[in-house]
Amino acid sequence: MVVHHLPNPPPRSRYHAVADAIADAGFPAYRYRQLLHAVFHRAVLDFASMHELPIRLRDLLTARFGPRITAVEPLATQRSPRATKTLLAAPRGGRIESVLLSYPAGWSSLCLSSQVGCGLGCTFCATGTMGLRRNLDADEITDQVLLAGARPDSVAFMGMGEPLANPHTLTAIDLLVDPAYFGFSPRRITVSTVGFLPGMRRLLDRHPGVVPTVSVHSPYPDQRRELIPLEDRYPLAECLDVLDEHAAHSNRRVYLAYLLIDGVNDSTAHADALARQILGYRRPDLLVLSVIPFNPAPGLPADYSTPSAEATTAFLRRVRSRGIRAVRRNQFGADIDAACGQLAARRPGFVGVEEILRADGDPRRRRGDAASSG
């Protein structure tokens, strides 16, 4: 489809800088549209290979921005039968990982990272052991999609970091849903949060069509506080109030993630309390419970372990018997540390954490010490 207006790139984004460079050099506006066509329809990332553009413009863009439209640089990949994990160098410092998942039904989903590390200190997540280095900007987030190879069918903010603690996540979603850029349907975008309430409100106000997922992990506030320290600032009950209001208003399903840890939160008492909690909302039929068996990773508590398949099935059966819609989330890539909670950019074959820190000249921050850098 021909776009007759000049696409409006977000301010301070690389796309905005590229559009300005084209205009400042005296080229007509349609040259920027041609560039976007090369990137998003022909998957051409090298300026030199954008043959729609005159050589002088290609040379100008290469001199100004480097060889590619993407600033993030892929360093290494690891593969398992249904997961491909990519280690990437972010231009402003730090390393991140993205994971492309291929499902048996034939569709694919890309797990995006939104921060270098994470400062929220969740005890079940390897990313949290890194502390927060910084937020990714919108370009660094969306570059992960361009570098995934074939275009994924959906994207999920389930990689490294708490996406709703990063204000640039909303700008990244602006780009992802804009038909002039990535053109994803909002329903193909999932945003997972451990309960960063201000960001939840902003997300649902600005992008009500995306699919929100809130981590629950325990129906008991004291225990949830041990798993997710953010419970102190933004209690789960308040987060679920916002989610339930959104579900009732939109008449669309939202998701509650429940990480099942053997002997910690997988009892029948937990299942019953969780069911009572969900049934207390206006639209429990739209609050879908997504159960995820715990994935071990270096640096996590030694007493956390994966529940057996039988225990997971029993938990699902129990909550379903109470009238809750519950599913078991398909997970792939645990053998390459690419499953939920395992991303930390330190798998053998990748650049090690200590080497990264030395190269970036930034001392390791302790879990929870770092504030959002914006």
Helices and strands as residue ranges (DSSP letters): H 14-24, H 30-40, G 47-49, H 55-65, E 73-80, E 83-89, E 95-102, E 108-111, E 115-118, G 127-130, E 131-135, H 138-146, E 154-157, G 163-165, H 168-177, G 186-188, E 189-193, H 197-206, E 211-215, H 221-227, G 229-232, H 236-250, E 254-260, H 268-279, G 284-286, E 287-293, H 309-321, E 326-328, G 334-336, H 353-360
